[in-house]
Amino acid sequence: MGALAVFRPDLAAMPAAYPNYLTPVLLPFQPVKQKTGTAYYDDIQADTTAQTGRTITDSPDSFAVASSKVSFDLDQSKEFIKDAQIPDSEITLLGGLDKAEAKGARKGKRAVMASLEALTAAKVLNNGASPVRDILGSVIAAIQLAKQVVADYAEGRVAVVGSQYVLDRLKRYPEVVDRMKFTGVLIGAVRDVRSISNDQLAAALDVDVVLGGRKSVWYDASAVYQDRLAVMVLPDPQFDPDETIQFGRTLVFPVEGAGDNIEVTTFPTDRPPANWVRARAYAEQHLFNPEACYILKGIDDGNAVTTSTTT
């Protein structure tokens, strides 16, 4: 038999030390007031030209200014849930019930975020709507073109995003190594990419920030990701999507006091004798303006400086 689950605002508010997940930056959380409804956003409009030669008695040409919208439904299929089972014999070994439940909550919240992170990687590197271009002979030239394209669509920080594994590969490209001399980085052996930070790489690529995701999610999860990086304008979570052009958002059902909007509940059972900690979120990701992301492919080892040393 088991007891009813009890909402634990203390555990919901507790930081979980997420391992470099990019979802909060690339597709920031946007709480919604109900599980079904409509989200509004500012859509990219085609450029228009001004009217000339108007007859003075005629009304000027006009165009409509209105928000676009998308329906959302955070039903059971949009539930992200994970239970941590803590056998009663383990509670003392884990430092007591409070510490045991805290550990279970952190692990459960990380599991929920890991699932969202996998969706984010697909939305950024393989969404089917953003432009995709092979870097051909120059990754620097390809990034500069991509930066110009996305900057025409949206305002904000321009980022190069992808697996940290691919970013470390990029650091070995001869043209990138050559660029490093202008950033004050003294390159020793090309193989030693660990000496080059992502901030230094951003300076060499002339972008605002470089963001590297976990290899297990942003590289191993799909063969499509393994030679790709994205150049994108980061959505500003301080502004609503109907105020500024934004790539997209993660719509979530809000949890009071939880910055990550993951609900945590606890309940005991006697068959088996254990305490349970449940982490759960209702979330749905939407791309509002995929044009604000430009995907580059062809960033493979064949174009990098290769050595016999593993980096």
Residue, then its C-alpha position, 0 to 999 in steps of 0.5 A: m500500500g502507498a500514501l498519496a503523493v505530497f507536493r514538495p515545494d522545498l525540493a522543487a525549488m532546490p537547484a539540481a546542478y544540471p550538467n551544461y544543458l543548453t535548453p534554458v538558453l536556446l529555447p527558454f522556458q515560457p510558463v503558460k497559465q493553462k495546459t491548453g491554449t494559444a501562444y503568441y509570437d512576433d513572426i518574421q515579415a517579408d520586406t516591403t517597399a514604400q509607395t511612390g506616386r500616390t494620387i493625393t486623394d487615394s489612401p496610402d498602401s498599408f500592411a497588417v501588423a499582428s502577432s502570429k500564434v500557435s496552439f499548445d496542448l500540454d496533455q499526458s503525451k507532453e509529460f516528462i516524469k521520473d521516479a526515484q525509489i529509495p529502499d528503506s534500508e538505504i535511507t540511513l546510508l544516504g544520510g537520513l530521509d531529508k538528504a535521501e529525498a534531496k538526492g532523489a529529487r536532483k536525479g529526477k530533475r536531471a532526468v527530466m531536463a535530459s529528455l528536454e535537452a534531447l528535444t532541443a538538440a533536434k530542434v537546433l541541429n535538424n529541425g527541417a525548417s532552418p537553412v542548411r549549408d555545407i561549409l565547403g572550403s572555409v568554415i570561417a566564411a560559412i560562419q560569417l555568411a550565417k551570422q549575416v543571415v540570422a542577424d537580418y532576422a533577429e536582434g540579440r547575441v549570435a552564438v555558435v552551438g553544437s556538440q562540444y566534441v564538434l567544437d573541439r574538432l573545429k578548434r583544430y581547423p588550420e584557418v581557426v588556428d590561424r585566427m587565434k593569433f589575433t585573439g592573443v592566444l598562443i598556440g603550441a601544438v595544434r593537437d592541444v585544443r584543451s588550451i583553447s576556451n570556448d570564449q577564445l573560440a568565439a573571439a576567433l569566429d567573431v561571434d558573441v558566444v560559443l555553446g557546447g552541449r554534452k556529447s551524449v546528447w548533441y553528438d552520439a544521439s544522431a549521426v546527423y548531428q556529428d558534422r553540424l553546428a548551428v549559428m543562431v540568435l539567442p532568444d532573450p527570455q526578458f522579452d516575450p516572444d510577441e515583442t521580439i523575433q525569437f527562435g523559439r521557446t519551451l512552453v511549460f506548465p508553471v510550478e510555483g517556486a521552481g525556476d526550472n518548472i519541474e514539480v517534485t512530490t514524495f510518497p512512501t510505500d510498504r510494498p515495497p518498503a521504500n520512499w519515492v521521489r517523483a519529478r515531473a514537468y509538462a512541456e512542449q517546444h515550439l519554433f517560432n522563427p527557424e530562420a533565426c538559426y542557420i545550420l552548417k554541416g560538413i565539419d568533419d575530421g577530414n577537414a581538421v588537422t588530425t594527429s595520432t594523439t587523442t585530444 
